């Protein structure tokens, strides 16, 4: 049976429809469609493969070929995570809002995670999740840095010494009126900066900072890329508004 085309129907190209979803804030729909299309294309490719084919004198089964194709695809997607800048779309306004719930939004359930099907999907998830969970990731960095200092007592002592040094400098400047002596103030600031650098290098604080940055960056990249996108506040408001319009 052949159906005639409906002249009142509206046909929208896939690219235009996806751009509309992105501009409207329905990024979770784009994320889900990307996973569904990849799953559909993978199943279609698996069903269209011949039962066996020869390369030179060696016969390769479709199962092994599909495994290697999937493996290199996942490996390429995983390596692409460390080539993108996760902070390119991050702004200072992302730190001014409320901290999302750690259990409900940041961690979620077991169904909230999936391997990104392509580098484009991984990039979309990383950029959006970093903006949504910026305050959570900042808190994790502070926790990792505190744990690094706990494992390195000398670095902790050096950091506390630097804080005490600058507190003493501020107290000394207020008592002696260094605001009226700019030359003396600049000399004392230079001495305090040199002393701070010496203390930090001697206490090996930079090693604790590098460990905290490395661990927190790896956790951020992996979590942001594997975490599925959830409906944002903007898309939720738009959906509620559309529902009110339909009810009316």
C-alpha positions in Angstrom: 0.0 0.0 0.0 1.4 3.4 -1.0 0.4 6.5 1.0 0.2 9.8 -0.8 2.1 12.8 0.6 0.2 15.1 2.9 0.5 18.7 1.6 0.0 20.0 5.1 2.9 18.1 6.6 6.1 19.8 7.5 9.4 18.1 6.7 12.4 19.4 8.6 16.0 18.2 7.8 17.8 16.4 10.5 20.5 19.1 10.8 18.0 21.9 11.1 16.0 20.0 13.7 19.2 19.3 15.7 20.2 23.0 15.5 16.7 24.0 16.8 17.1 21.6 19.7 20.5 23.1 20.6 19.2 26.6 20.3 16.1 25.8 22.4 18.1 24.2 25.2 16.9 20.7 24.7 20.5 19.3 24.8 19.4 16.1 26.6 17.2 15.3 23.5 20.2 15.8 21.2 22.3 13.5 23.5 19.7 10.8 23.5 19.2 11.0 19.7 22.9 10.7 19.1 23.1 7.5 21.2 20.0 6.0 19.6 21.3 6.8 16.1 24.7 5.2 16.9 23.0 2.1 18.3 20.8 1.8 15.3 23.7 2.2 12.8 25.7 -0.3 14.7 22.9 -2.9 14.6 22.3 -2.2 10.9 26.0 -2.7 10.1 26.1 -5.9 12.1 23.1 -7.3 10.3 24.4 -6.4 6.8 27.8 -8.0 7.3 28.4 -11.2 5.3 28.8 -14.4 7.3 32.5 -14.5 6.5 35.0 -12.8 4.3 38.7 -13.4 3.4 41.6 -11.1 3.8 44.6 -12.7 2.0 44.5 -16.3 3.3 43.0 -15.6 6.7 39.3 -15.7 7.3 37.9 -13.1 9.7 34.6 -13.6 11.4 32.1 -10.8 11.6 32.2 -11.0 15.5 35.9 -10.4 15.7 35.8 -7.6 13.0 32.9 -5.9 14.8 34.8 -6.2 18.1 37.9 -4.5 16.7 35.9 -1.8 15.0 34.1 -1.0 18.3 37.3 -1.2 20.2 39.2 1.3 18.0 36.1 3.5 17.9 35.8 3.6 21.7 39.6 4.2 21.9 39.5 7.1 19.5 36.6 8.7 21.5 38.4 8.2 24.8 41.6 9.8 23.4 39.6 12.7 22.0 38.6 13.6 25.6 42.1 14.8 26.4 42.4 17.0 23.3 39.4 19.3 24.0 39.2 22.2 26.4 36.5 21.5 28.9 36.5 25.1 30.2 36.0 26.9 26.8 32.3 27.7 27.5 32.7 28.1 31.3 31.9 31.6 32.6 32.0 33.2 36.0 28.2 33.1 36.2 28.3 29.3 36.4 29.8 29.6 39.9 27.2 32.1 41.2 24.2 29.8 41.2 23.2 27.0 43.7 25.3 23.9 44.0 23.5 21.0 42.3 22.6 18.0 44.5 25.5 15.6 44.7 23.4 12.4 44.8 20.5 13.4 42.6 22.2 15.4 39.8 25.9 14.9 40.0 26.1 11.1 40.7 22.6 10.0 39.6 21.7 6.4 39.1 23.4 3.6 37.1 21.3 4.5 34.1 22.7 8.0 34.1 25.9 6.9 32.5 26.9 5.7 29.0 29.9 5.6 26.9 29.9 8.5 24.4 29.2 7.2 20.9 31.4 9.8 19.1 33.9 12.6 19.9 31.1 15.1 19.1 28.8 13.7 21.7 31.6 13.6 24.2 32.4 17.2 23.5 28.7 18.2 23.9 28.5 16.4 27.3 31.7 17.7 28.6 31.0 21.4 27.8 27.4 21.2 29.1 28.2 19.2 32.3 31.1 21.4 33.2 28.8 24.4 33.1 26.1 22.7 35.1 28.3 21.1 37.8 31.1 23.7 38.0 30.6 24.3 41.7 30.7 20.5 42.4 33.9 20.1 40.4 35.5 23.1 42.3 34.5 21.4 45.6 36.1 18.2 44.5 39.3 20.0 43.6 39.4 21.5 47.1 38.8 18.0 48.6 41.6 16.4 46.5 44.0 19.3 47.4 43.2 18.9 51.1 43.9 15.1 50.8 47.2 15.8 49.1 48.2 18.1 51.9 47.2 15.5 54.4 49.5 13.0 52.8 52.3 15.6 52.6 52.6 17.3 56.1 55.5 19.4 55.0 53.5 21.0 52.2 50.7 21.7 54.6 53.1 23.4 57.0 54.5 25.5 54.2 51.1 26.6 53.0 50.1 27.6 56.5 53.4 29.5 56.9 52.7 31.5 53.7 49.2 32.4 54.9 50.6 33.5 58.2 53.4 35.5 56.5 50.9 37.5 54.4 48.6 38.0 57.4 51.5 39.4 59.3 52.4 41.6 56.4 48.8 43.0 56.3 48.8 43.6 60.0 52.3 45.3 59.9 51.2 47.5 57.0 48.1 48.7 58.8 50.0 49.4 62.0 52.9 51.2 60.3 50.8 53.1 57.7 52.5 51.8 54.6 49.8 53.3 52.4 51.6 56.7 52.9 55.0 55.0 52.0 54.6 53.4 48.6 58.3 52.8 48.1 58.7 51.0 51.4 55.4 49.1 50.6 56.7 47.8 47.3 60.0 46.7 48.8 58.2 44.8 51.6 55.9 43.2 49.0 58.8 42.0 47.0 60.5 40.5 50.0 57.3 38.8 51.0 56.9 37.4 47.5 60.4 36.0 47.5 59.9 34.5 50.9 56.7 32.9 49.7 58.3 31.3 46.7 61.2 29.9 48.8 58.8 28.4 51.3 56.5 26.9 48.7 59.5 25.3 46.8 61.1 24.1 50.0 57.8 22.6 51.3 57.1 21.0 47.9 53.6 22.5 47.8 53.7 22.5 44.0 53.7 18.7 44.0 50.6 18.5 46.1 49.0 21.1 43.8 49.9 19.1 40.7 48.5 15.9 42.1 45.3 17.6 43.0 45.0 19.2 39.6 45.8 15.9 37.8 43.3 13.8 39.8 40.5 16.4 39.7 41.0 17.0 35.9 40.8 13.2 35.2 37.7 12.9 37.3 36.1 15.9 35.6 36.8 14.7 32.1 35.6 11.1 32.7 32.5 12.1 34.7 31.4 14.9 32.3 31.8 12.7 29.2 30.1 9.6 30.6 27.3 11.5 32.4 24.2 11.7 30.3 22.6 15.1 29.9 19.6 15.8 32.0 16.9 18.4 31.3 18.0 21.9 32.2 15.9 24.5 33.9 15.5 26.4 30.6 14.1 23.4 28.8 11.9 22.5 31.8 10.4 25.9 31.8 9.8 25.8 28.0 8.1 22.4 28.3 5.9 23.6 31.1 5.0 26.6 29.0 4.1 24.4 26.0 2.0 22.2 28.3 0.1 25.2 29.5 -0.5 26.4 26.0 -1.8 22.9 24.9 -4.1 22.8 27.9 -5.5 26.1 27.1 
